[in-house]
Amino acid sequence: MKHPLSFFFALTLASLAVAEQSAVAEQRADEYNRRGGARVTFFENANFSGASVTLYPGDSIENLDRATFEGGRRINDRISSIRVEGGAEVTIFLDAKYRGETMRITRDVRNFADVFLPNNSKTWNDQISSVRVEGRGYGRPPGKPSYGDPDKLIKRAYEDILLRPADPDGLRDFRIKMLDQGWTEQQVRESLRRSDEFKDKVATEMVGRAYRDVLKREPDPNGLRHYRDKIVNHDWTEASVKDDLRKSDEYKRRR
């Protein structure tokens, strides 16, 4: 038979725990209302399911390995969907301490398995390691950089990378990425360099122009393959190809 005093202490502790949980929930609800209903909820599974945790504008976690969902499971590399409410914004980072690839989110993401990282090699699913929540004037870091007019930056990227004007569809898609997902001009440029148009058409034309300008002939298959790889995978420019061709024995013999 349990001692009456022990039962009393157990009951008291249970009551205190319930009261504490209730106070925390009430405090979070007040915070939610005070900030105009802005909040972001992170879910362990797709379709807003599984363990979750809610953050408000001004909240940030520099290392999700030190944070847990409400059920106690660690959050790091376990986020699969996000619900954004009340005009909140969240910036997610691939690495801890707000480093690595980043994306700004202003609307719900039902399944991060459908959202690819800029290099298109993998998705954001179970990849997030630090987060920062903003919105409605709260928590926006002072001096946050402005990337200027998105249309102007996108058009310039098209001219520099694909050597042509931006088409309406591309302009629209990259505008959405810059305004809604926080893409920078550099990310737009990297995406264009990974496109089939750049790999198959533009890189080939760049090598051809370099050969005609330096060696006064069309590129041979081996040379074309070699320099296309340099342009596509090693960020060489047309000027880089020309400089390398000028080091060749063929160029020296022509001289």
C-alpha positions as a Python dict, from the first residue, in 0.01 Angstrom:
ca = {
    (1, 'M'): (0, 0, 0),
    (2, 'K'): (136, 345, -97),
    (3, 'H'): (211, 589, 180),
    (4, 'P'): (-47, 873, 183),
    (5, 'L'): (231, 1134, 201),
    (6, 'S'): (410, 992, -103),
    (7, 'F'): (85, 992, -296),
    (8, 'F'): (28, 1355, -195),
    (9, 'F'): (375, 1460, -319),
    (10, 'A'): (327, 1273, -648),
    (11, 'L'): (-8, 1440, -701),
    (12, 'T'): (143, 1782, -622),
    (13, 'L'): (430, 1734, -868),
    (14, 'A'): (190, 1622, -1140),
    (15, 'S'): (-27, 1927, -1078),
    (16, 'L'): (275, 2157, -1097),
    (17, 'A'): (386, 1999, -1427),
    (18, 'V'): (41, 2047, -1579),
    (19, 'A'): (32, 2406, -1455),
    (20, 'E'): (375, 2477, -1604),
    (21, 'Q'): (279, 2331, -1941),
    (22, 'S'): (-40, 2532, -1935),
    (23, 'A'): (150, 2852, -1853),
    (24, 'V'): (396, 2794, -2137),
    (25, 'A'): (113, 2726, -2383),
    (26, 'E'): (-67, 3040, -2269),
    (27, 'Q'): (250, 3246, -2302),
    (28, 'R'): (306, 3119, -2655),
    (29, 'A'): (-55, 3191, -2746),
    (30, 'D'): (-20, 3547, -2615),
    (31, 'E'): (297, 3587, -2821),
    (32, 'Y'): (115, 3459, -3129),
    (33, 'N'): (-170, 3708, -3083),
    (34, 'R'): (60, 3997, -2996),
    (35, 'R'): (252, 3954, -3318),
    (36, 'G'): (-54, 3955, -3535),
    (37, 'G'): (-81, 3578, -3568),
    (38, 'A'): (262, 3543, -3731),
    (39, 'R'): (429, 3209, -3665),
    (40, 'V'): (608, 2924, -3838),
    (41, 'T'): (556, 2557, -3751),
    (42, 'F'): (817, 2299, -3849),
    (43, 'F'): (706, 1938, -3898),
    (44, 'E'): (909, 1619, -3895),
    (45, 'N'): (704, 1462, -4175),
    (46, 'A'): (558, 1580, -4504),
    (47, 'N'): (201, 1715, -4523),
    (48, 'F'): (232, 1897, -4188),
    (49, 'S'): (237, 1577, -3985),
    (50, 'G'): (446, 1415, -3716),
    (51, 'A'): (637, 1590, -3439),
    (52, 'S'): (641, 1970, -3461),
    (53, 'V'): (771, 2290, -3307),
    (54, 'T'): (645, 2647, -3350),
    (55, 'L'): (862, 2960, -3367),
    (56, 'Y'): (763, 3327, -3378),
    (57, 'P'): (914, 3636, -3547),
    (58, 'G'): (1238, 3717, -3372),
    (59, 'D'): (1310, 3352, -3289),
    (60, 'S'): (1622, 3195, -3434),
    (61, 'I'): (1810, 2871, -3377),
    (62, 'E'): (2170, 2864, -3496),
    (63, 'N'): (2212, 2489, -3447),
    (64, 'L'): (1908, 2263, -3468),
    (65, 'D'): (2115, 1977, -3329),
    (66, 'R'): (2064, 2143, -2991),
    (67, 'A'): (1688, 2183, -3031),
    (68, 'T'): (1402, 1935, -3014),
    (69, 'F'): (1049, 1896, -3141),
    (70, 'E'): (777, 1917, -2879),
    (71, 'G'): (792, 1540, -2846),
    (72, 'G'): (1161, 1545, -2757),
    (73, 'R'): (1318, 1429, -3086),
    (74, 'R'): (1607, 1635, -3219),
    (75, 'I'): (1517, 1868, -3504),
    (76, 'N'): (1844, 1880, -3697),
    (77, 'D'): (1812, 1731, -4047),
    (78, 'R'): (1457, 1613, -3972),
    (79, 'I'): (1230, 1886, -4111),
    (80, 'S'): (1008, 1776, -4400),
    (81, 'S'): (735, 2043, -4413),
    (82, 'I'): (668, 2395, -4286),
    (83, 'R'): (348, 2589, -4222),
    (84, 'V'): (378, 2970, -4242),
    (85, 'E'): (102, 3185, -4089),
    (86, 'G'): (19, 3550, -4034),
    (87, 'G'): (273, 3699, -4270),
    (88, 'A'): (571, 3537, -4106),
    (89, 'E'): (888, 3465, -4301),
    (90, 'V'): (1150, 3199, -4232),
    (91, 'T'): (1502, 3168, -4365),
    (92, 'I'): (1637, 2815, -4363),
    (93, 'F'): (2005, 2721, -4381),
    (94, 'L'): (2171, 2400, -4489),
    (95, 'D'): (2437, 2426, -4218),
    (96, 'A'): (2450, 2535, -3854),
    (97, 'K'): (2531, 2896, -3758),
    (98, 'Y'): (2331, 3029, -4056),
    (99, 'R'): (2580, 2901, -4311),
    (100, 'G'): (2567, 2709, -4637),
    (101, 'E'): (2286, 2717, -4892),
    (102, 'T'): (1991, 2928, -4783),
    (103, 'M'): (1631, 2991, -4884),
    (104, 'R'): (1371, 3239, -4763),
    (105, 'I'): (1017, 3102, -4731),
    (106, 'T'): (697, 3305, -4709),
    (107, 'R'): (436, 3036, -4771),
    (108, 'D'): (361, 2676, -4671),
    (109, 'V'): (591, 2400, -4791),
    (110, 'R'): (402, 2073, -4791),
    (111, 'N'): (694, 1848, -4879),
    (112, 'F'): (1059, 1949, -4894),
    (113, 'A'): (1127, 1638, -5103),
    (114, 'D'): (990, 1848, -5392),
    (115, 'V'): (1217, 2148, -5324),
    (116, 'F'): (1567, 2114, -5468),
    (117, 'L'): (1883, 2282, -5350),
    (118, 'P'): (2040, 2525, -5600),
    (119, 'N'): (2278, 2260, -5733),
    (120, 'N'): (1980, 2029, -5807),
    (121, 'S'): (2169, 1728, -5670),
    (122, 'K'): (1946, 1683, -5367),
    (123, 'T'): (1638, 1829, -5201),
    (124, 'W'): (1590, 2028, -4882),
    (125, 'N'): (1415, 1733, -4718),
    (126, 'D'): (1584, 1645, -4386),
    (127, 'Q'): (1864, 1893, -4461),
    (128, 'I'): (1786, 2203, -4252),
    (129, 'S'): (2035, 2282, -3972),
    (130, 'S'): (1957, 2641, -3867),
    (131, 'V'): (1660, 2876, -3901),
    (132, 'R'): (1566, 3240, -3853),
    (133, 'V'): (1203, 3360, -3831),
    (134, 'E'): (1097, 3714, -3924),
    (135, 'G'): (783, 3902, -4018),
    (136, 'R'): (561, 4200, -3953),
    (137, 'G'): (855, 4414, -3846),
    (138, 'Y'): (984, 4166, -3588),
    (139, 'G'): (1322, 4004, -3597),
    (140, 'R'): (1439, 4137, -3933),
    (141, 'P'): (1814, 4185, -3900),
    (142, 'P'): (1923, 4549, -3940),
    (143, 'G'): (2101, 4624, -4263),
    (144, 'K'): (1961, 4319, -4438),
    (145, 'P'): (2102, 4344, -4791),
    (146, 'S'): (1881, 4453, -5074),
    (147, 'Y'): (1940, 4280, -5403),
    (148, 'G'): (1793, 4560, -5612),
    (149, 'D'): (1540, 4526, -5893),
    (150, 'P'): (1497, 4148, -5952),
    (151, 'D'): (1401, 4191, -6319),
    (152, 'K'): (1713, 4395, -6389),
    (153, 'L'): (1940, 4143, -6216),
    (154, 'I'): (1777, 3846, -6392),
    (155, 'K'): (1800, 4010, -6735),
    (156, 'R'): (2167, 4088, -6675),
    (157, 'A'): (2233, 3727, -6570),
    (158, 'Y'): (2069, 3597, -6890),
    (159, 'E'): (2279, 3828, -7105),
    (160, 'D'): (2602, 3730, -6927),
    (161, 'I'): (2543, 3353, -6898),
    (162, 'L'): (2317, 3251, -7188),
    (163, 'L'): (2414, 3544, -7410),
    (164, 'R'): (2052, 3626, -7490),
    (165, 'P'): (1759, 3823, -7345),
    (166, 'A'): (1556, 3661, -7070),
    (167, 'D'): (1240, 3488, -7193),
    (168, 'P'): (910, 3567, -7014),
    (169, 'D'): (885, 3226, -6845),
    (170, 'G'): (1239, 3237, -6714),
    (171, 'L'): (1198, 3594, -6596),
    (172, 'R'): (881, 3501, -6407),
    (173, 'D'): (1026, 3188, -6248),
    (174, 'F'): (1343, 3357, -6125),
    (175, 'R'): (1146, 3660, -6004),
    (176, 'I'): (940, 3427, -5783),
    (177, 'K'): (1256, 3262, -5651),
    (178, 'M'): (1413, 3597, -5565),
    (179, 'L'): (1104, 3752, -5407),
    (180, 'D'): (951, 3450, -5233),
    (181, 'Q'): (1249, 3225, -5167),
    (182, 'G'): (1523, 3481, -5110),
    (183, 'W'): (1742, 3381, -5405),
    (184, 'T'): (2038, 3607, -5476),
    (185, 'E'): (2168, 3712, -5816),
    (186, 'Q'): (2451, 3462, -5770),
    (187, 'Q'): (2203, 3177, -5725),
    (188, 'V'): (2023, 3281, -6044),
    (189, 'R'): (2353, 3278, -6231),
    (190, 'E'): (2449, 2937, -6093),
    (191, 'S'): (2112, 2798, -6197),
    (192, 'L'): (2156, 2928, -6551),
    (193, 'R'): (2502, 2773, -6573),
    (194, 'R'): (2352, 2436, -6476),
    (195, 'S'): (2084, 2458, -6745),
    (196, 'D'): (2090, 2229, -7050),
    (197, 'E'): (2095, 2534, -7272),
    (198, 'F'): (2423, 2649, -7122),
    (199, 'K'): (2581, 2302, -7116),
    (200, 'D'): (2476, 2195, -7464),
    (201, 'K'): (2459, 2516, -7665),
    (202, 'V'): (2635, 2810, -7501),
    (203, 'A'): (2945, 2622, -7384),
    (204, 'T'): (2987, 2470, -7731),
    (205, 'E'): (2960, 2813, -7894),
    (206, 'M'): (3213, 2957, -7646),
    (207, 'V'): (3469, 2689, -7731),
    (208, 'G'): (3408, 2737, -8105),
    (209, 'R'): (3463, 3113, -8084),
    (210, 'A'): (3780, 3066, -7880),
    (211, 'Y'): (3925, 2820, -8133),
    (212, 'R'): (3840, 3040, -8429),
    (213, 'D'): (3985, 3347, -8263),
    (214, 'V'): (4310, 3188, -8138),
    (215, 'L'): (4383, 2890, -8366),
    (216, 'K'): (4182, 3008, -8667),
    (217, 'R'): (3998, 2675, -8699),
    (218, 'E'): (3702, 2480, -8567),
    (219, 'P'): (3758, 2275, -8250),
    (220, 'D'): (3838, 1907, -8286),
    (221, 'P'): (3613, 1662, -8092),
    (222, 'N'): (3866, 1606, -7812),
    (223, 'G'): (3931, 1976, -7768),
    (224, 'L'): (3561, 2056, -7773),
    (225, 'R'): (3489, 1793, -7508),
    (226, 'H'): (3782, 1903, -7292),
    (227, 'Y'): (3699, 2273, -7288),
    (228, 'R'): (3324, 2222, -7255),
    (229, 'D'): (3399, 2029, -6936),
    (230, 'K'): (3616, 2315, -6812),
    (231, 'I'): (3338, 2567, -6877),
    (232, 'V'): (3052, 2361, -6736),
    (233, 'N'): (3219, 2198, -6437),
    (234, 'H'): (3507, 2428, -6352),
    (235, 'D'): (3358, 2774, -6418),
    (236, 'W'): (3598, 2860, -6701),
    (237, 'T'): (3510, 3160, -6914),
    (238, 'E'): (3564, 3203, -7286),
    (239, 'A'): (3867, 3416, -7197),
    (240, 'S'): (4005, 3126, -6991),
    (241, 'V'): (3978, 2894, -7292),
    (242, 'K'): (4156, 3146, -7514),
    (243, 'D'): (4437, 3191, -7261),
    (244, 'D'): (4485, 2814, -7243),
    (245, 'L'): (4486, 2776, -7621),
    (246, 'R'): (4759, 3039, -7645),
    (247, 'K'): (4979, 2811, -7435),
    (248, 'S'): (4941, 2523, -7682),
    (249, 'D'): (5217, 2407, -7916),
    (250, 'E'): (4984, 2463, -8211),
    (251, 'Y'): (4951, 2831, -8127),
    (252, 'K'): (5324, 2867, -8073),
    (253, 'R'): (5395, 2708, -8412),
    (254, 'R'): (5150, 2946, -8577),
    (255, 'R'): (5327, 3236, -8418),
}
